[in-house]
Amino acid sequence: MWLFNTEKYRHNINLKPEKRYSWFYWKWPHKSLSYCSRVFLDLGEDGIFEVKKLRADVGEGYGTLWLRERFLSMFFRRYLQDFTKGESKRGGALVGNPL
């Protein structure tokens, strides 16, 4: 899982919310992000954006916008469940409604 701070380039990311996913357009995306598994973008007060698909060549994709508190509670709940079970796996899907 990768969580990136977008403070310096937030003005280059435009979100277009739809029913199920939010589309985004990103001027000059970091192409290395398309090789990462489970990418999350910290959008500041807007929340945490989970990137489901990124086409770095054209700078567009889609994903889910999570409220910061919801993201943190689900992440730590998942982490603690894995930790108490003695499992060393990382990642895992966040479950629940994003907003």
OpenMM code with the backbone's topology and positions (N, CA, C; nanometers):
from openmm import Vec3, app, unit

residues = "MET TRP LEU PHE ASN THR GLU LYS TYR ARG HIS ASN ILE ASN LEU LYS PRO GLU LYS ARG TYR SER TRP PHE TYR TRP LYS TRP PRO HIS LYS SER LEU SER TYR CYS SER ARG VAL PHE LEU ASP LEU GLY GLU ASP GLY ILE PHE GLU VAL LYS LYS LEU ARG ALA ASP VAL GLY GLU GLY TYR GLY THR LEU TRP LEU ARG GLU ARG PHE LEU SER MET PHE PHE ARG ARG TYR LEU GLN ASP PHE THR LYS GLY GLU SER LYS ARG GLY GLY ALA LEU VAL GLY ASN PRO LEU".split()
positions = [
    Vec3(0.0845, -0.1175, 0.0000),
    Vec3(0.0000, 0.0000, 0.0000),
    Vec3(0.0888, 0.1235, 0.0000),
    Vec3(0.0539, 0.2209, -0.0817),
    Vec3(0.1291, 0.3449, -0.0928),
    Vec3(0.0341, 0.4618, -0.0687),
    Vec3(0.0728, 0.5504, 0.0206),
    Vec3(-0.0050, 0.6717, 0.0482),
    Vec3(0.0845, 0.7906, 0.0184),
    Vec3(0.0419, 0.8733, -0.0777),
    Vec3(0.1224, 0.9863, -0.1223),
    Vec3(0.0591, 1.1180, -0.0802),
    Vec3(0.1417, 1.2100, -0.0340),
    Vec3(0.0986, 1.3449, -0.0011),
    Vec3(0.0964, 1.4260, -0.1306),
    Vec3(-0.0175, 1.4845, -0.1653),
    Vec3(-0.0295, 1.5589, -0.2905),
    Vec3(-0.0279, 1.7101, -0.2685),
    Vec3(0.0200, 1.7537, -0.1545),
    Vec3(0.0178, 1.8958, -0.1210),
    Vec3(0.0841, 1.9831, -0.2285),
    Vec3(0.1976, 1.9416, -0.2810),
    Vec3(0.2725, 2.0238, -0.3765),
    Vec3(0.2118, 2.0246, -0.5165),
    Vec3(0.1351, 1.9212, -0.5518),
    Vec3(0.0797, 1.9150, -0.6871),
    Vec3(-0.0707, 1.8926, -0.6886),
    Vec3(-0.1382, 1.9242, -0.5790),
    Vec3(-0.2832, 1.9062, -0.5699),
    Vec3(-0.3567, 1.9882, -0.6758),
    Vec3(-0.3056, 2.1050, -0.7095),
    Vec3(-0.3694, 2.1908, -0.8096),
    Vec3(-0.3683, 2.1284, -0.9497),
    Vec3(-0.2903, 2.0227, -0.9708),
    Vec3(-0.2855, 1.9539, -1.0999),
    Vec3(-0.3804, 1.8356, -1.1080),
    Vec3(-0.4534, 1.8060, -0.9986),
    Vec3(-0.5439, 1.6912, -0.9948),
    Vec3(-0.6879, 1.7417, -0.9902),
    Vec3(-0.7668, 1.7042, -1.0900),
    Vec3(-0.9079, 1.7431, -1.0952),
    Vec3(-0.9949, 1.6193, -1.0800),
    Vec3(-1.0866, 1.6218, -0.9830),
    Vec3(-1.1784, 1.5098, -0.9593),
    Vec3(-1.3129, 1.5389, -1.0228),
    Vec3(-1.3732, 1.4358, -1.0794),
    Vec3(-1.5077, 1.4453, -1.1345),
    Vec3(-1.5893, 1.3306, -1.0761),
    Vec3(-1.6597, 1.3574, -0.9648),
    Vec3(-1.7348, 1.2490, -0.8994),
    Vec3(-1.8524, 1.1999, -0.9841),
    Vec3(-1.8719, 1.0692, -0.9801),
    Vec3(-1.9864, 1.0066, -1.0444),
    Vec3(-2.0517, 0.9151, -0.9422),
    Vec3(-2.1462, 0.8329, -0.9849),
    Vec3(-2.2207, 0.7501, -0.8901),
    Vec3(-2.1326, 0.6519, -0.8141),
    Vec3(-2.0626, 0.5678, -0.8857),
    Vec3(-1.9861, 0.4630, -0.8185),
    Vec3(-1.8401, 0.5010, -0.7949),
    Vec3(-1.7758, 0.5590, -0.8938),
    Vec3(-1.6364, 0.5984, -0.8841),
    Vec3(-1.6229, 0.7462, -0.9166),
    Vec3(-1.5080, 0.7998, -0.8836),
    Vec3(-1.4742, 0.9358, -0.9237),
    Vec3(-1.3656, 0.9269, -1.0295),
    Vec3(-1.3847, 0.9989, -1.1368),
    Vec3(-1.2816, 1.0083, -1.2395),
    Vec3(-1.1870, 1.1201, -1.2018),
    Vec3(-1.0628, 1.1074, -1.2400),
    Vec3(-0.9689, 1.2153, -1.2142),
    Vec3(-0.8798, 1.2383, -1.3350),
    Vec3(-0.8385, 1.3613, -1.3468),
    Vec3(-0.7461, 1.4029, -1.4516),
    Vec3(-0.6278, 1.4680, -1.3827),
    Vec3(-0.5093, 1.4282, -1.4204),
    Vec3(-0.3889, 1.4715, -1.3508),
    Vec3(-0.2872, 1.5193, -1.4530),
    Vec3(-0.2562, 1.6476, -1.4474),
    Vec3(-0.1509, 1.7007, -1.5337),
    Vec3(-0.0172, 1.6512, -1.4817),
    Vec3(0.0628, 1.5966, -1.5666),
    Vec3(0.1969, 1.5493, -1.5338),
    Vec3(0.1994, 1.4508, -1.4164),
    Vec3(0.1295, 1.3376, -1.4287),
    Vec3(0.1334, 1.2390, -1.3192),
    Vec3(0.2712, 1.1731, -1.3094),
    Vec3(0.3002, 1.1251, -1.1932),
    Vec3(0.4237, 1.0499, -1.1729),
    Vec3(0.4033, 0.9107, -1.2330),
    Vec3(0.4738, 0.8808, -1.3383),
    Vec3(0.4542, 0.7543, -1.4094),
    Vec3(0.4855, 0.6328, -1.3228),
    Vec3(0.5704, 0.6505, -1.2229),
    Vec3(0.6054, 0.5383, -1.1357),
    Vec3(0.4855, 0.4902, -1.0550),
    Vec3(0.3853, 0.5748, -1.0355),
    Vec3(0.2669, 0.5335, -0.9588),
    Vec3(0.1892, 0.4229, -1.0281),
    Vec3(0.1970, 0.4175, -1.1592),
    Vec3(0.1233, 0.3130, -1.2307),
    Vec3(0.1823, 0.1749, -1.2061),
    Vec3(0.3031, 0.1672, -1.1500),
    Vec3(0.3659, 0.0397, -1.1174),
    Vec3(0.3461, -0.0008, -0.9720),
    Vec3(0.2910, 0.0888, -0.8913),
    Vec3(0.2686, 0.0606, -0.7484),
    Vec3(0.1379, -0.0145, -0.7299),
    Vec3(0.1337, -0.0970, -0.6293),
    Vec3(0.0078, -0.1633, -0.5948),
    Vec3(-0.0600, -0.0828, -0.4852),
    Vec3(-0.1914, -0.0718, -0.4917),
    Vec3(-0.2722, -0.0022, -0.3908),
    Vec3(-0.2208, 0.1387, -0.3653),
    Vec3(-0.2538, 0.2305, -0.4516),
    Vec3(-0.2110, 0.3695, -0.4411),
    Vec3(-0.3237, 0.4533, -0.3817),
    Vec3(-0.2886, 0.5335, -0.2814),
    Vec3(-0.3805, 0.6281, -0.2197),
    Vec3(-0.3178, 0.7664, -0.2261),
    Vec3(-0.3997, 0.8669, -0.2571),
    Vec3(-0.3523, 1.0045, -0.2631),
    Vec3(-0.4174, 1.0840, -0.1520),
    Vec3(-0.3368, 1.1462, -0.0682),
    Vec3(-0.3880, 1.2315, 0.0386),
    Vec3(-0.4182, 1.3674, -0.0234),
    Vec3(-0.5469, 1.4006, -0.0344),
    Vec3(-0.5899, 1.5243, -0.0983),
    Vec3(-0.6163, 1.6356, 0.0032),
    Vec3(-0.5614, 1.6224, 0.1216),
    Vec3(-0.5814, 1.7251, 0.2240),
    Vec3(-0.7222, 1.7194, 0.2797),
    Vec3(-0.7889, 1.8331, 0.2829),
    Vec3(-0.9232, 1.8401, 0.3404),
    Vec3(-1.0278, 1.7684, 0.2568),
    Vec3(-0.9971, 1.7406, 0.1301),
    Vec3(-1.0921, 1.6694, 0.0441),
    Vec3(-1.1028, 1.5222, 0.0794),
    Vec3(-1.0027, 1.4659, 0.1448),
    Vec3(-1.0053, 1.3261, 0.1844),
    Vec3(-0.8890, 1.2478, 0.1261),
    Vec3(-0.9069, 1.1162, 0.1238),
    Vec3(-0.8064, 1.0233, 0.0709),
    Vec3(-0.8664, 0.9589, -0.0539),
    Vec3(-0.7931, 0.9648, -0.1628),
    Vec3(-0.8410, 0.9096, -0.2892),
    Vec3(-0.7703, 0.7781, -0.3176),
    Vec3(-0.8478, 0.6713, -0.3301),
    Vec3(-0.7932, 0.5403, -0.3641),
    Vec3(-0.7936, 0.5259, -0.5160),
    Vec3(-0.6765, 0.5131, -0.5747),
    Vec3(-0.6639, 0.5016, -0.7196),
    Vec3(-0.6897, 0.3560, -0.7588),
    Vec3(-0.7939, 0.3354, -0.8370),
    Vec3(-0.8251, 0.2011, -0.8864),
    Vec3(-0.7546, 0.1752, -1.0188),
    Vec3(-0.7483, 0.2771, -1.1021),
    Vec3(-0.6854, 0.2648, -1.2339),
    Vec3(-0.6207, 0.3978, -1.2677),
    Vec3(-0.4967, 0.3929, -1.3133),
    Vec3(-0.4245, 0.5124, -1.3547),
    Vec3(-0.3609, 0.4865, -1.4899),
    Vec3(-0.3953, 0.5707, -1.5855),
    Vec3(-0.3287, 0.5673, -1.7162),
    Vec3(-0.2319, 0.6847, -1.7173),
    Vec3(-0.1097, 0.6582, -1.6779),
    Vec3(-0.0102, 0.7644, -1.6614),
    Vec3(0.0259, 0.8301, -1.7942),
    Vec3(0.0100, 0.7573, -1.9039),
    Vec3(0.0455, 0.8156, -2.0342),
    Vec3(-0.0471, 0.9313, -2.0724),
    Vec3(-0.1733, 0.9264, -2.0284),
    Vec3(-0.2675, 1.0344, -2.0592),
    Vec3(-0.3108, 1.1111, -1.9344),
    Vec3(-0.2705, 1.0647, -1.8176),
    Vec3(-0.3006, 1.1368, -1.6941),
    Vec3(-0.4450, 1.1285, -1.6487),
    Vec3(-0.5080, 1.0147, -1.6679),
    Vec3(-0.6455, 0.9997, -1.6224),
    Vec3(-0.6653, 0.8630, -1.5586),
    Vec3(-0.7733, 0.8520, -1.4845),
    Vec3(-0.8056, 0.7260, -1.4200),
    Vec3(-0.9309, 0.7414, -1.3370),
    Vec3(-0.9565, 0.6425, -1.2540),
    Vec3(-1.0729, 0.6490, -1.1656),
    Vec3(-1.0382, 0.5859, -1.0324),
    Vec3(-1.1230, 0.6116, -0.9355),
    Vec3(-1.1007, 0.5582, -0.8022),
    Vec3(-1.2128, 0.5977, -0.7086),
    Vec3(-1.1867, 0.5857, -0.5799),
    Vec3(-1.2859, 0.6122, -0.4766),
    Vec3(-1.2331, 0.7170, -0.3809),
    Vec3(-1.3168, 0.8154, -0.3514),
    Vec3(-1.2808, 0.9189, -0.2554),
    Vec3(-1.3330, 0.8786, -0.1180),
    Vec3(-1.2428, 0.8711, -0.0199),
    Vec3(-1.2774, 0.8324, 0.1161),
    Vec3(-1.2656, 0.9532, 0.2082),
    Vec3(-1.3565, 0.9648, 0.3018),
    Vec3(-1.3373, 1.0621, 0.4082),
    Vec3(-1.2178, 1.0169, 0.4906),
    Vec3(-1.1376, 1.1111, 0.5352),
    Vec3(-1.0142, 1.0786, 0.6070),
    Vec3(-1.0408, 0.9894, 0.7291),
    Vec3(-1.1402, 1.0232, 0.8086),
    Vec3(-1.1691, 0.9462, 0.9297),
    Vec3(-1.2122, 0.8043, 0.8961),
    Vec3(-1.2928, 0.7891, 0.7914),
    Vec3(-1.3407, 0.6574, 0.7497),
    Vec3(-1.2235, 0.5709, 0.7008),
    Vec3(-1.1360, 0.6308, 0.6220),
    Vec3(-1.0188, 0.5604, 0.5708),
    Vec3(-0.9317, 0.5112, 0.6857),
    Vec3(-0.9013, 0.6000, 0.7798),
    Vec3(-0.8134, 0.5632, 0.8910),
    Vec3(-0.8754, 0.4553, 0.9793),
    Vec3(-1.0046, 0.4672, 1.0073),
    Vec3(-1.0675, 0.3663, 1.0931),
    Vec3(-1.0674, 0.2297, 1.0258),
    Vec3(-1.0960, 0.2231, 0.8970),
    Vec3(-1.0965, 0.0940, 0.8281),
    Vec3(-0.9557, 0.0393, 0.8109),
    Vec3(-0.8590, 0.1255, 0.7831),
    Vec3(-0.7216, 0.0792, 0.7673),
    Vec3(-0.6697, 0.0194, 0.8977),
    Vec3(-0.6885, 0.0907, 1.0086),
    Vec3(-0.6383, 0.0403, 1.1357),
    Vec3(-0.7154, -0.0810, 1.1838),
    Vec3(-0.8447, -0.0880, 1.1554),
    Vec3(-0.9217, -0.2070, 1.1912),
    Vec3(-0.8666, -0.3274, 1.1159),
    Vec3(-0.8397, -0.3106, 0.9874),
    Vec3(-0.7851, -0.4200, 0.9063),
    Vec3(-0.6449, -0.4586, 0.9542),
    Vec3(-0.5635, -0.3582, 0.9839),
    Vec3(-0.4268, -0.3827, 1.0303),
    Vec3(-0.4284, -0.4569, 1.1637),
    Vec3(-0.5133, -0.4157, 1.2563),
    Vec3(-0.5198, -0.4808, 1.3873),
    Vec3(-0.5731, -0.6223, 1.3766),
    Vec3(-0.6700, -0.6470, 1.2864),
    Vec3(-0.7204, -0.7832, 1.2675),
    Vec3(-0.6093, -0.8748, 1.2183),
    Vec3(-0.5334, -0.8292, 1.1209),
    Vec3(-0.4229, -0.9100, 1.0687),
    Vec3(-0.3158, -0.9308, 1.1753),
    Vec3(-0.2880, -0.8271, 1.2530),
    Vec3(-0.1846, -0.8333, 1.3556),
    Vec3(-0.2235, -0.9314, 1.4666),
    Vec3(-0.3489, -0.9266, 1.5105),
    Vec3(-0.3919, -1.0154, 1.6187),
    Vec3(-0.4033, -1.1602, 1.5731),
    Vec3(-0.4251, -1.1823, 1.4440),
    Vec3(-0.4302, -1.3185, 1.3915),
    Vec3(-0.2911, -1.3743, 1.3676),
    Vec3(-0.1888, -1.2886, 1.3783),
    Vec3(-0.0530, -1.3328, 1.3556),
    Vec3(-0.0173, -1.3442, 1.2097),
    Vec3(-0.0979, -1.2821, 1.1229),
    Vec3(-0.0716, -1.2893, 0.9799),
    Vec3(0.0240, -1.1785, 0.9414),
    Vec3(0.1123, -1.2099, 0.8503),
    Vec3(0.2094, -1.1097, 0.8077),
    Vec3(0.1757, -1.0507, 0.6717),
    Vec3(0.0584, -1.0864, 0.6172),
    Vec3(0.0249, -1.0327, 0.4853),
    Vec3(-0.0013, -0.8833, 0.4941),
    Vec3(0.0231, -0.8175, 0.3856),
    Vec3(0.0012, -0.6732, 0.3809),
    Vec3(-0.1039, -0.6439, 0.2767),
    Vec3(-0.1631, -0.5280, 0.2888),
    Vec3(-0.2640, -0.4885, 0.1914),
    Vec3(-0.4000, -0.5331, 0.2366),
    Vec3(-0.4753, -0.5888, 0.1473),
    Vec3(-0.6118, -0.6272, 0.1771),
    Vec3(-0.7053, -0.5159, 0.1361),
    Vec3(-0.8240, -0.5527, 0.1003),
    Vec3(-0.9192, -0.4529, 0.0512),
    Vec3(-0.9863, -0.3803, 0.1661),
    Vec3(-1.0104, -0.2535, 0.1444),
    Vec3(-1.0919, -0.1784, 0.2385),
    Vec3(-1.2361, -0.2142, 0.2063),
    Vec3(-1.3144, -0.2385, 0.3068),
    Vec3(-1.4525, -0.2736, 0.2854),
    Vec3(-1.5405, -0.1682, 0.3504),
    Vec3(-1.6530, -0.1429, 0.2896),
    Vec3(-1.7450, -0.0448, 0.3449),
    Vec3(-1.7770, 0.0623, 0.2416),
    Vec3(-1.8644, 0.1517, 0.2792),
    Vec3(-1.9015, 0.2613, 0.1914),
    Vec3(-1.8013, 0.3743, 0.2072),
    Vec3(-1.7553, 0.4304, 0.0962),
    Vec3(-1.6512, 0.5321, 0.1049),
    Vec3(-1.6953, 0.6595, 0.1747),
    Vec3(-1.8160, 0.7047, 0.1531),
    Vec3(-1.8578, 0.8321, 0.2133),
    Vec3(-1.9714, 0.8169, 0.3102),
] * unit.nanometer
topology = app.Topology()
chain = topology.addChain("A")
for resn in residues:
    res = topology.addResidue(resn, chain)
    for name in ("N", "CA", "C"):
        topology.addAtom(name, app.Element.getBySymbol(name[0]), res)
